[in-house]
Amino acid sequence: MSNYILNVDSQDYNIQLARTGGQGSKGNSVTNATIDANHNLIITVSDSAGNVVETINAGSTTPSLDEVTSINAMNDVTITAIQSGDILQHNGTEFVNHSLTTSRISDVDNTNLADGSLYVYNGTTNKHTATTQLNNSNTTITGGSF
């Protein structure tokens, strides 16, 4: 029987097989590596004829699949006082949760925001501007009762 030394890098899961003892004409090889439902790294070693000679449970992988799919496991995300409807927004350093409002949209000008306002695109400022008046020769209103 051969002794196997298995080195596993927890970040990349690089697998190296070192053999000692009788190796036959071609020796044994790693033929499969999977992560099971319990997040264990399972290595299959087969001989030159394709027969499985050993199955090695290398133990739990880090991070586990649950940790990878959880946003809290990411090192560049900070979630505080999360509310329904929040979005992730990058603040220049990390991603943070944010309640989306027009004041945080770069091409919206809320300076004249008031009751009854609507947004009209201003081609001079390249922004959607809050206004209570439609005073632009490029604006046409068709149909309806006013």
C-alpha positions as CSV (number, residue, x, y, z in Angstrom):
1,M,0.0,0.0,0.0
2,S,1.2,3.5,-0.9
3,N,1.2,6.4,1.5
4,Y,-0.2,9.7,0.1
5,I,0.6,13.2,1.1
6,L,-2.1,15.6,0.1
7,N,-1.4,19.4,0.2
8,V,-4.5,21.6,-0.2
9,D,-4.3,25.4,-0.5
10,S,-7.5,26.7,1.1
11,Q,-7.8,29.6,-1.3
12,D,-7.2,27.9,-4.7
13,Y,-7.5,24.2,-3.8
14,N,-4.3,23.2,-5.5
15,I,-3.8,19.5,-5.3
16,Q,-0.5,17.8,-5.2
17,L,0.0,14.0,-4.9
18,A,3.3,12.7,-3.5
19,R,3.7,8.9,-3.7
20,T,5.9,6.6,-1.5
21,G,6.2,2.9,-1.7
22,G,5.5,0.6,-4.7
23,Q,4.1,2.6,-7.7
24,G,3.7,-0.1,-10.3
25,S,4.5,0.7,-13.9
26,K,2.7,4.0,-14.0
27,G,1.7,4.8,-10.5
28,N,-1.5,6.3,-9.1
29,S,-3.1,9.6,-10.0
30,V,-5.7,12.0,-8.6
31,T,-8.7,11.4,-10.9
32,N,-11.3,13.5,-9.3
33,A,-11.8,16.3,-6.7
34,T,-15.2,17.5,-5.6
35,I,-16.7,19.5,-2.7
36,D,-19.6,17.5,-1.1
37,A,-22.8,18.8,0.4
38,N,-21.0,19.2,3.8
39,H,-18.3,21.4,2.2
40,N,-15.7,18.6,2.5
41,L,-13.1,18.3,-0.2
42,I,-13.2,14.7,-1.6
43,I,-10.2,13.4,-3.6
44,T,-10.4,10.3,-5.7
45,V,-7.1,8.4,-6.4
46,S,-7.0,5.8,-9.2
47,D,-4.4,3.4,-10.5
48,S,-3.1,3.3,-14.0
49,A,-6.0,0.9,-15.0
50,G,-8.6,3.4,-13.8
51,N,-9.5,1.5,-10.6
52,V,-10.3,3.7,-7.6
53,V,-7.6,2.8,-5.0
54,E,-8.5,5.4,-2.4
55,T,-11.0,8.1,-1.6
56,I,-9.7,10.9,0.7
57,N,-11.9,13.2,2.7
58,A,-9.5,16.2,3.0
59,G,-11.9,17.9,5.4
60,S,-13.9,21.2,5.3
61,T,-13.0,23.8,2.7
62,T,-12.6,27.4,3.9
63,P,-14.6,29.5,3.2
64,S,-17.6,27.2,3.0
65,L,-20.0,27.6,0.1
66,D,-22.5,29.3,2.5
67,E,-19.9,31.9,3.4
68,V,-19.1,32.6,-0.2
69,T,-22.7,33.2,-1.1
70,S,-23.4,35.4,1.9
71,I,-22.8,39.1,1.3
72,N,-21.6,39.4,4.9
73,A,-18.6,37.2,4.0
74,M,-17.3,39.8,1.6
75,N,-14.5,42.0,3.0
76,D,-15.5,45.2,1.0
77,V,-19.2,45.3,2.0
78,T,-20.6,47.0,5.1
79,I,-24.3,46.5,5.9
80,T,-25.9,48.7,8.6
81,A,-29.6,49.0,9.6
82,I,-30.7,47.4,6.4
83,Q,-34.2,48.2,5.2
84,S,-36.5,46.6,2.6
85,G,-35.6,48.1,-0.8
86,D,-32.0,49.1,0.0
87,I,-29.4,48.8,-2.7
88,L,-25.6,48.4,-2.6
89,Q,-23.7,51.5,-3.5
90,H,-19.9,51.9,-3.7
91,N,-18.7,54.9,-1.6
92,G,-15.2,55.0,-3.0
93,T,-13.9,52.5,-0.5
94,E,-16.5,49.8,0.0
95,F,-20.0,48.8,-0.9
96,V,-22.6,50.0,1.6
97,N,-26.4,49.6,1.8
98,H,-28.3,52.7,0.7
99,S,-31.9,53.7,0.4
100,L,-32.1,55.0,-3.2
101,T,-33.4,58.5,-3.6
102,T,-33.1,61.0,-6.4
103,S,-30.7,63.1,-4.3
104,R,-28.1,60.4,-4.8
105,I,-28.4,60.2,-8.6
106,S,-25.7,62.2,-10.3
107,D,-27.8,63.5,-13.2
108,V,-30.8,64.8,-11.1
109,D,-31.0,68.3,-9.7
110,N,-33.4,68.6,-6.8
111,T,-32.8,72.3,-6.1
112,N,-36.3,73.4,-7.0
113,L,-38.1,70.2,-5.7
114,A,-41.6,71.2,-4.4
115,D,-45.1,69.9,-4.2
116,G,-46.3,69.2,-7.7
117,S,-42.8,69.2,-9.2
118,L,-41.9,67.0,-12.2
119,Y,-38.5,66.3,-13.7
120,V,-37.6,67.9,-17.0
121,Y,-34.3,67.2,-18.8
122,N,-32.1,70.2,-19.2
123,G,-29.8,69.8,-22.2
124,T,-27.6,72.7,-21.0
125,T,-26.8,71.2,-17.6
126,N,-27.2,67.6,-18.7
127,K,-29.4,67.0,-15.7
128,H,-33.1,66.1,-15.0
129,T,-34.2,69.2,-13.1
130,A,-37.1,69.4,-10.6
131,T,-39.6,72.2,-11.7
132,T,-43.2,73.2,-11.3
133,Q,-43.2,74.9,-14.7
134,L,-42.9,73.7,-18.2
135,N,-41.1,76.5,-20.0
136,N,-39.1,75.0,-22.9
137,S,-39.7,75.5,-26.6
138,N,-38.6,72.0,-27.2
139,T,-41.5,70.6,-25.0
140,T,-44.7,69.6,-26.7
141,I,-47.8,68.3,-24.9
142,T,-50.3,66.4,-27.0
143,G,-53.8,65.3,-26.0
144,G,-55.6,65.2,-22.7
145,S,-57.6,67.7,-20.8
146,F,-55.9,70.5,-18.9
